Amino acid sequence: MRIALLSYRTKTHSGGQGVYVRHLSWGLAELGHEVTVFSGQPYPEDLDPRVRLEKVPSLDLYRDDDPFRTPSLREFRDWIDVLEYGQMITAAFPEPLTFSLRVRRLFGPRAADFDVVHDNQSLGYGLLSLPRRDIPFVATIHHPISKDRRLDIAAAPLRKQITTRRWYRFVRMQARVARRIPTLLGVSSVSAGDTVTDFRLDPEQITVIPLGVDTDLFAPRGDRVPGRVVAVASADKPLKGVPHLLDAIAKLRVDHDVHLHLVSPVERSTQRRLHELGIEDVVTVHSGISDEELARLMASAEVMAVPSLYEGFSLPTVEALACGTPVVASRAGALPEVVGDAGVLVEPGDVEQLVTQIGALLRSPERREHFARIGRERAVERFSWVSVARATVEAYEREIARVERKKKLHADR
């Protein structure tokens, strides 16, 4: 099968969606399929050699070393670039829309090269008018960004309410586009249900295929560092619950020799909170680390904390389970579904419960050993990228069959 996999930003360090594209494309290639990743910037750096990368250049307005930059006039190539910059300077997030418009243009002479197109949650208007309207099309929705929008607006000071709402205007577009796509993939039953509700979808549109993990890379590695806690957040946003975890660490350090390793980009508000709590000496922030470094860090910790207020799936949680690292996670979104009985659940946003449960694990080698064993077993038995790829191909085949039936029906009329 010839597969076009679309993703508006695919560098692994951009978050879980980049991880998804890299591992899914690898799994599809393992099954013998031809995969081309169409990616906006930042581009992926670690695709499997069997996977072809088709770069979809943008103005790259959010690059790590110069976010919200002002391009020079010579960088503007067409009206899509003007639209992208115009939306950025008016506080909107343009990438899902402008990526879809660029893909529509690039896809024109290439449409016949593919048997199926798979969009990774860009859900831009341009996807509705691809040159071959009858091409089989599938989209993954990791979770509805409407969840992020509600939490960010609630957390924003009054003076930033308008710009925060403006930033999330693309969510309405994503809902409209999703309602036009017959075959959607969700990564958990919770996120799929929330997507159906928030985007007003037909439940029959969406199939749940959980994410996978590399259980050879993410695996136990021997001795652990006493008192080490690790947390991973793809973004420093209210949704990820980092402030609650920092408050918990400040209380834990009174009675425990604890050190938090936070793998996340950190905003100024979080830096200020670290200073206010006086815990800068017991918190190490990591950004842009490799999978190997992350796996080594996770496997060295005595506890993995997942304080999120919502997760559509949480791949880092599965990676921690695979490392045999005991997990303390919020009872929020898909986290109970992912963790099962292989970790400890606390109420989202409850600092005291985080303190109690992390502290209990740090004090008890027996409890850590118990959760390490059943967590590893759960990861190995339930999550595999080849299994994910195989289930995804089955979804492709159902969509291809649906399109063929539709063609035949029109031909018979």
DOTIDREN-723060 format. One record per residue (C-alpha): residue in one letter; x, y, z. Coordinates in steps of 0.05 Angstrom, whole numbers, plus 5000, padded with zeros to 4 digits. Example, Ala and Ser with C-alpha at 12.3 -4.5 7.8 and 13.67 -1.06 7.14 Angstrom:
a524649105156;s527349795143;
This chain:
m500050005000;r502550704983;i501051165042;a501551925048;l502252125122;l501052865134;s503353245196;y503954005203;r509853945251;t513453285260;k520053395297;t519752915356;h521353475406;s515053845383;g510953365424;g507252705421;q504652795350;g511852785324;v513152145363;y506851855333;v508851995261;r515851725270;h513751075302;l507450955261;s511351065196;w516550575221;g511250055238;l507950135170;a514750055135;e515949425178;l509549145149;g512149265078;h508249895060;e511050505023;v510451115067;t511651845049;v511252355106;f509053045085;s511453495141;g511454225157;q516954535199;p520354355244;y521853745202;p523053045231;e530352855240;d529752125255;l525051785207;d526451065187;p530851035124;r525250665088;v520551265099;r520851825049;l520352545074;e516853065032;k518253755062;v512654265062;p516354925074;s513155475115;l515556125145;d517455735207;l514856285252;y515455895317;r522555625310;d525855465376;d531355995371;d526856555347;p519356455363;f514256955335;r519657225289;t518657755235;p520857475167;s524457905116;l520458115054;r524457655009;e522057055050;f514857155027;r513456704967;d505956714959;w499256894990;i499556305038;d505856605069;v502257265076;l496356915109;e500856545156;y504457175179;g498057575183;q494757065229;m500957025273;i501457775285;t494057795302;a495157255356;a492056675317;f495556005306;p495955915231;e499855265221;p494154755214;l490655185161;t496755405122;f499854705122;s493354425093;l493354955038;r500554805020;v499254055019;r493254164973;r497854524924;l503454014929;f498753424924;g495953614855;p501053254812;r502252714865;a495152484882;a495451864837;d501751634873;f498051424936;d492750924956;v490851285020;v492151955055;h492751985131;d492552655166;n495552735235;q490853235267;s492153835223;l484853815200;g485554445158;y480554685106;g485454535049;l484553795061;l477253835039;s479154024969;l484853554951;p485253474875;r482452764877;r476252834919;d475252084917;i481951914948;p481251485011;f482551945070;v483651805144;a485252275201;t487852165272;i485252615328;h489552515390;h484752935431;p480253525416;i484254165426;s477854465453;k480154165519;d486654575517;r482655185497;r477955155557;l483455055607;d488055585577;i482456105575;a480555955647;a487756035669;a489256665629;p489157345664;l483657805641;r488258215597;k490157585558;q483257295550;i482157595480;t488857375452;t488056675482;r481256595448;r484256855383;w489956345387;y485055775389;r480655985331;f483355405291;v479554925335;r472955115302;m476054955235;q478454285259;a471554095283;r468354295217;v473553895177;a472953285223;r465453255211;r466953175136;i471752585144;p468251905146;t474051525178;l477351815240;l482251485289;g482451625364;v487951395411;s483451215471;s476151115484;v476051735529;s479252195477;a474851905423;g468652035464;d470852735480;t472252865406;v465352615387;t462153075439;d466353705428;f466653655352;r459453405345;l461352775307;d457652135291;p460651605338;e460851135279;q466151575247;i471551425298;t475650795312;v480050735373;i487250505361;p491750625421;l498950865414;g504950415421;v511750415454;d518650145437;t519249645493;d526449485476;l528650205484;f524050375541;a525849815589;p528549735660;r536049875664;g538249675733;d539350105794;r535150735805;v537251405835;p534251475905;g529152035909;r528952165834;v522152355805;v521152465730;a515552835694;v514552955619;a510253515590;s510253665515;a508354385531;d508354835591;k500754935591;p495454905646;l493054255615;k499453905637;g498754075711;v506154255721;p504754795775;h501154275818;l507153815813;l511954375832;d507754535893;a507953795912;i515553765904;a516254375949;k512454006004;l515853335992;r522853616000;v521253766073;d521353026091;h524652706031;d531252765993;v527352865928;h529753135860;l524953255802;h527253185730;l522253565687;v522653425613;s518954015583;p519654695552;v518955185610;e515355855606;r517256465648;s511356345694;t514155665712;q521155945722;r518156465769;r514455915807;l520855525816;h524056135846;e518056305890;l517855605918;g525355585930;i526154915894;e530855105838;d536254675870;v531854045868;v528854125799;t532753985735;v529454195670;h530953815606;s528854035536;g530153715468;i533053065494;s533552445450;d529351815459;e535451455486;e536551995538;l529252005557;a529051245564;r535251265608;l532451825651;m525751475660;a529050815678;s533351155730;a527451465768;e523851175828;v517351505808;m514151795745;a509152355759;v503652525709;p499753115739;s495853295676;l488853575681;y487153205616;e490652715569;g487952415505;f492751835514;s499652015545;l505251645510;p510351835564;t506051465614;v506450825573;e513950935564;a514750985640;l510750335649;a515249995599;c521350235639;g518349925701;t517950605733;p512150665783;v507051185759;v503051685799;a497951985751;s491752415752;r485052085746;a483752515684;g482152395611;a485051745585;l490151655641;p485951145681;e485050755616;v492450765601;v494950615672;g489750105693;d491949775758;a499249865741;g499950535777;v496951005828;l491551505809;v490152165844;e484952705834;p487153215781;g489853855812;d490253555882;v497153745909;e496253375975;q494652725940;l500852795897;v504952915959;t501952315995;q502551815938;i509352015912;g511952025983;a508951335997;l512651045936;l519151375954;r518751066024;s516850366001;p521549935958;e516249375961;r510849815929;r515650065877;e517549355859;h510249155854;f508449715806;a514849635767;r513248905752;i505948985732;g507249635695;r512449305650;e507848715638;r502149185618;a506449575569;v509148945535;e502448605530;r498149185507;f502449685468;s506749545407;w507949995346;v507449415297;s500649245327;v498649975321;a500849995248;r497149345233;a490649625263;t491650275225;v492349895159;e485849545174;a482550235181;y485750435114;e482849815081;r475949965107;e476250675081;i478950445013;a473149945009;r468150495027;v470850944972;e470550374921;r463350224940;k461550954931;k464950974862;k461150354841;l454550644865;h455651274824;a457750864763;d451450444767;r446851054767;
